[in-house]
Amino acid sequence: MPLVAHSAELVPRSRIRELAEIAMGMEGVLRLYFGESNLPTPDYIKRAAVEAMANGYTFYTENAGLPSLRRAIAENYRRLHGVELDPAGEIVVTASGVQALNLAIRCALDPGDEAIALTPAWPNGSSSVAMANAVVRQVAHPLCGHRYVCDFAALEAAVTPGTRLLLYTSPSNPLGWVAAEDEQRGLLEFARRHDLWLLADEVYDRLYYSGAAPGDPAPSILRLATRRDAVIAVQSFSKTYCMTGWRLGWLVARRDLAAKATELNEFIVSHAPSFAQKAGETALAEGEPELRRMLGRLEENRDLCCQALSGIAGVTLPTPDGAFYVFPRIDGLRDSFAFCKRLLEETRVGLAPGVAFGAGGEGSIRICYAAERSILEPAMERLTGFLRAGG
Ligand SMILES: Cc1ncc(COP(=O)(O)O)c(C=O)c1O
């Protein structure tokens, strides 16, 4: 009897999903385990998809996505980051951020190659490396005072002759860490010096609370890199526009990788759904007012979580600068999965266990604070009660 491929068996399952699947079989759970809000996609985006369907956007599109959407993405980079991109050669629309990650990694790594991933991080990056039959080495962000940092000495130590790629996430899921400019320069210089692809997961760039002006994005690595650098940026509509179920994202890469990614897309999903791409154009063009409102709400939610956890002995939580998570570290916590399972069963609050996020994650729990107050407030009350009672 043929067996499931050994290499597929080696890809570990997501432990966020594992916890979520237990929660999905239960009634009345306050669900904060996934990276999404309970608020639906705004109506103006839904209307744009319906109109697109009525206007015939129900057929196959280019593998790299509709030229009009790629032009809109290029315009977005010009406006937000002052970066000029060639929509025809440097942008590939994908069916989600995770598909962009997967495609980028597949194009950058050969079987047996090594990649370094900065963690704690959303597990799908490391798993995409495993899906490409390559090997991931995780290097944890240490906490220095009130801020997570990049451990450049540990990065140097992790490089081997087989290393081909460095993956980092800024703003970070789950840390909320945002790479400072000197850290971005350091990562770029490190990648150049060791001849690595630098893969920046920037899907949370618009969820940034420390910009000079409200609504400023976290700076993209594309501002510092040239278009000849071996740099790839991964993006998504999911978080900025509450479009998690739509499966729409993109990547920006050096021309040769973008061209190959376009070709390979044919064999994976061919392209993102046509009407979703049109709706994405509308989101980019008209999304700012709604995004500003959401950012205001998210910042208040972040502060509510930090405040609620600040008074609890043994809990360490630096204030996150971006994304929509808090990742408190709990003294003495050795099994975050068991903790989250007990919390779920005893209080009906669903969180993601820190262990799901790789090196440096165990000992913490992740709370997604994108939900409405009517969910977040009781969830935080129950969590803090549970922690005070000794977890
Ligand atoms: C860091 C990070 N990258 C990429 C994604 C992918 O988002 P999507 O596949 O919904 O576009 C997520 C989703 O949670 C994420 O947290």
The ligand as an ORCA input file, in Angstrom:
! r2SCAN-3c Opt
* xyz 0 1
  C       2.705     36.876      9.846
  C       1.646     36.439      8.898
  N       1.953     36.312      7.608
  C       1.053     35.937      6.703
  C      -0.250     35.664      7.081
  C      -1.157     35.207      6.019
  O      -2.362     35.818      5.862
  P      -3.343     35.334      4.746
  O      -2.909     33.999      4.278
  O      -4.699     35.318      5.368
  O      -3.252     36.358      3.651
  C      -0.619     35.741      8.422
  C      -1.962     35.372      8.885
  O      -2.226     35.204     10.063
  C       0.364     36.146      9.358
  O       0.077     36.271     10.653
*
